[in-house]
Amino acid sequence: MDKILVGLKRVVDYNVRVRVKSDGSGVDIEGAKMSINPFDEIALEEALRIKERGEASEVIVVSIGPSEAQQQLRTGLAMGADRAILIETGETIDALTGAKILLEVVKKESPDLVIVGKQAIDNDNNQTAQMLAALWDRPQATFASKVEFSDGVAKVTREVDVGLETIEIDLPAVISADLRLNEPRYVKLPDIMKAKKKPLEQIPVADLGIEIGEQIKEVKFEAPAQRQKGIVVQDVAGLVAALKDKGLL
């Protein structure tokens, strides 16, 4: 393989308690710590391991978002990616538009493999990989927990509802990373310093000729209802009575 393209999405860090805006118009990210989507970090780690085994020559990270997303791309470069591309936009991008934008990057870079996280933790859509594969007209292997390569073919073990499924797909292809694919490496200070000198290309989304429209309108956000306090029952009869009181029996 020559190039591997990895998608990185900027999201609120998974350790942060998400707050809904008082008017219900969205999630309040003011002052919140932002990080690489955890599943995308796993995708990047796998790409780096493939390169370190000598099965690829270059790893490119790409993100779609505001200029602040450079921070997450620099983290990707510090992990070991060779260069980065930021498709810059201040608009909210839905999955289909994101796939169309990634397709333009794919046409520009001609990678042998695209790896993304199976879903982003901010919206949990799990759509971008599948849509990109359809638009690119190339095979896909989603929910990957193991990936091997041989003679232009990727052998992918997938996590499915009934267990594990192993398939083979021809390259170029799209793979989405599941949680058990690997454990991402820690970024060291010397690597952070080196990342500052690696190339990061910024491309306004308007230059790609992609029309950004509102496919889905988000009407209102609200926090999940607080869990009700549990009760203690003394015996089975008490449990049955409590369930009847709640209309569950």
Secondary structure, DSSP 8 states (H G I E B T S, - for coil): --EEEEE--EEE-TTS--EE-TTSSSEE-TT--EEE-HHHHHHHHHHHHHHHTTS-SEEEEEEEE-GGGHHHHHHHHHHT-SEEEEEE-SS---HHHHHHHHHHHHHHH--SEEEEES--TTT----HHHHHHHHHT--EEEEEEEEEEETTEEEEEEEETTEEEEEEEESSEEEEE-GGG-------HHHHHHHTTS-EEEEEGGGGT-----SS-----------------SSHHHHHHHHHHTT--
